[in-house]
Amino acid sequence: MAVKKTDLAVSIGDWKLKNPIMTASGTFGYGEEFADYLDVDSLGAIVVKGISLLPRTGNPPPRVVETSCGMLNAIGLENVGLERFISEKIPIFEKYKTGVVANILGDSIDDYCRLAERLSDTSITAIEVNISCPNVKKGGVAFGTDPKMAYDITRAVRKKCSKPLIIKLTPNVTDITAIALAAEEGGADAVSLINTLLGMAIDIKSRRPKLANVVGGLSGPAIKPIALRMVWQVCNKVTIPVIGIGGISRVEDVLEFLLAGATAVQIGTANLVDPNVAGELVVKLTAYLQENKIENIGQLIGSLEV
Amino acid sequence: MTVDNEKQIRAVGEIKDIRCCSRDIFEIVIAQSSISRNAQPGQFVMVKTAVDKSDDPLLRRPLSIHQVQHGVISLLFKVVGRGTKLLASFKQGDYVDILGPLGKGFAVEQQTTHFLIGGGMGIAPLLFLAETIRLERPAEKIVILLGARSREELVAVDGFFAINGVEVKIATDDGSTGHHGLVTELLPGDAVGAVYCCGPWPMMKAVAGLCRKQEMECQVSIETMMACGMGACLGCAVQGVDFIENGYLHVCKDGPVFEARKIWL
């Protein structure tokens, strides 16, 4: 019996991904850390650790704490800086046969523009703009909580960025759809959401916060319902592709986000627990489509009936 | 100088044995041929403690490899929270999901005498190290100094006594067995050789201080909060002596074993 080929490919602007499974920034290193556990090339794309113009040492420890079905982190955007990223990491990426997304962060619109401009001259596939990190005072989150600023930064970066441009949104706002619309209007090719939710944990014995940074970003299965709700809300408002992020670890989670309207998803905290999970999800998603005789993944995307 | 790790894997291993050594300290023996073959002393594994694919506890627990024998690894752990409590409830014949071997382990120094100093649960990686040194350097002297709060908390020492020709000395805080006092007091003031240490932070600090004074090479194994264990999350940051120039070190990748002079200020 002839089996029709299952098509998992999705598009973000002109960029075609072989499947919708991506990894989330800050949970997949530079990809090489995971090479023993999965075939990086089998993924739709990887988003690598966030990069700033200059190296950052990040926050003092303790930086992570486990919570119920989740974790809090306050890494503080520790990274090697743009120059070492270009000289040391990009050569590694060039060996991958999948898209590599650089996640950029800065303290000013000018920082973001310089990062986007430099990276547009490299072999990086796409750029994700982090205007949503909760863990540093100038982590760009200011840009992500005000629609006007989100519009301004998207517009400015767009002018310098010749690659597909993704704006990563924070959930720590009253109305995430307003920020998403601002990013769309500013010229983004896609929005990705959600970044972590600002949270906190206290050690009652020492009466001190469990994180040296006092507060940190909550991630993991605990945040999935919130992420899904926000993705659904944003999908109802914008016309550009939406990339769903937040507590995805099972194929059922992927399907929920696709049904809600996400064009692709990013796997985050689950990578830290099961380093081969993203690869497994590609296999399981393919199997799901075949078993359910769905020829094209587009048939699933946004097919939620309310 | 520490040893780079071999290929890491995620695998499911059958529990061959699990036993309570003392009150809240357990030894678990897991069949896993690849990890047992590739592991170096001082390396660790990340163990999933959640049962039935539960999301809680979410993160794996880092546990150092206590012993390696013909296709099995054994881990020694103390019940300190939800994860380790769940792990203690596993039964023989159950399967456990592990990643490993991870991190940089101990490097056996070019010395003819090796002092292995362990405090509390810090003895966990030292048995594997002692057996490895004995195997690779049959003629060299191994001195094992173990400290605990009391006789009751002194567990898994039989393994050390079973190694051919090692000298084992014990200290307890309450004097219930061995030397009444600190394990650091067992290190002779005129000792010459290499030191490998794992234990509570103050103990490792004291040992590193003694080694500096006596000009002995000292390696320490560090424990921290850890999420991934493989260098992705950067959660397990620790300051090295070159912090200002080079930023944080990460216990899971740069360690857990470090040369003491590179991290002690």
Interface residues (C-beta under 8 A of the other chain):
Chain A: G26 T27 F28 G29 E33 F34 D36 Y37 K49 P55 T57 G58 N59 P60 P61 P62 R63 V64 V65 E66 S68 C69 G70 M71 N73 I75 E78 G220 P221 A222 S249 T269 N271 L272 V273 D274 P275 N276
Chain B: K7 Q8 I9 R10 K48 D55 D56 P57 L58 L59 R60 L99 T224 M225 M226 A227 C228 M230 G231 A232 C233 L234 G235 C236 A237 V238 F243 G247 Y248
